[in-house]
Amino acid sequence: MNNMYHLEERQIRDITEYIFLQDELKPADAIFIPGCPRPDHTEAAADLYHRGYAPLLIPSGGFTKLEGGFAGVKKGAEKYGDDYSCEADFLEAVLLKNGVPAHAILKERQATYTLQNAEKSRELLEEKGIRLTSAILCCKSYHARRSYLYYKMVFPELEILVHPVPIDGIDRETWFHSRRGREIVLGELSRMSDQLLMMEGRIDWEGQIGIRRKMDVSFDHI
């Protein structure tokens, strides 16, 4: 018996529409940049800054909790260097290299997963006495739904517009064609459910991290 199952067109379409959020942009107060050791979405955020979409950029990230520390730059080291102690330092360098002035960058260096990107960014804004009414969330395309979920939970009062950026050829048109694309996109569904259950105290966080390490599954930033 053939035990290989395949997604039909409707299932692919439904998953695509759920995961790959995208909004029509308009000017906002700030641009949120979730942590990642790759420069793609931060380069896109710099472009939005230069096009006048927001005066403030907020890169966030210490290291990936799954790896237990900052494992280094995974893409762009030849252009931006690789001597950074955390993701936010690297993302700041990407912004500066792409012409964003230092005064327009508010860096958060402690977050270790996506929910913390939002939480720590809010703490930093409150510490600085900065109040926002709207923001653009510039993130990896397959990370759009989960990023929006957490940032909106932490900033319920804000209008948040999602600006997704395809990375490594994984986008809404092609994700289902490759094993890597399917692994990452379908994994987003399980990570959202796991993390929501962890937030409710129904699943032990450290236990889930141990399971993922044993499976040898590595993602840029959970």
Buried (B, 14 or more C-beta within 10 A) or exposed (E): EEEEEEEEEEEBEEBBEBBBBEBEBEEBBBBBBBBBBBBBBBBBBBBBBEEEBBEBBBBBBBBBBBBEEBBEBBBBBEEBEEEBEBBBBBBBBBBBBBEBEEEBBBBBBBBBBBBBBBBBBBBBBEEEEEEBEBBBBBBBBBBBBBBBBBBBEBBEEBBBBBBBBBBBEBBBEEBBEEEEBBEBBBBBBEBBEBBBBBEEEEBEBEEBBEEBEEEEEEBBBB
